[in-house]
Amino acid sequence: MNQCVIIGSAPSGEDNVFQEIDWKNSFVICADGGLDLAISKNIVPNLIIGDFDSVQSELPNEIETIQLQVEKDDTDTMAAIRVGLQRGFREFVLLGALGGRFDHSYANLCALQYLAGQGCKAMMAGQGCRVFLLNGGRLTLSMLKGKTVSVFPFGTASCTVSYDGLKYPLTETRLFSDYALGVSNVILTDEAKIMVHDGSALIIVLT
């Protein structure tokens, strides 16, 4: 299997991403109420994990299940990420992780940063957007011409970026957390590139 797909319980707004995923070559983990979302999409997970305080569906006996304590440090999504890492995956897609409770959405952005810090390739989708986080390096945005993209420092006061293929180009320009210079750019080419020279950058593409 090529990637680990983690499904959370936030309201689903990423139907296109569900259709694009190669489910046969994905290891699917449902984090607590993510099982309800998976069932609604006719997806059978490989693993279910959580304290199960939000899931509405009955837990299937035939699927591997990890029961967590209600009082714990990790969110259910973060616990799912740790399991995925333990099982050797280096590519992650997080679904049902944005929307609903704002604190949970923010915690999931922190989880995305954690994956980047582990050297993993990761993408989060939800509520009409796709979200990436880079701790340096380059992100290529393919076949998204005309889409809006915004870039912000995350977990740091600033980051330095360059853009190729965006309407408002930047070359080794420093973005600051207290001034949203990177908001609402537009992708002009079939393969646009965002380079992060230092710091951590949150990249949000509206789909």
Secondary structure, DSSP 8 states (H G I E B T S, - for coil): --EEEEE-SS----HHHHHHS-GGGEEEEEETTHHHHHHHTT---SEEEE--SS--S---TTSEEEE--SS-SS-HHHHHHHHHHHTT--EEEEES-SSSSHHHHHHHHHHHHHHHHTT-EEEEEETTEEEEEESSEEEEEES-TT-EEEEEE-SSSEEEEEEESBSS--SSEEEETTB-TTSSEEB-SSEEEEEEEES-EEEEEE-
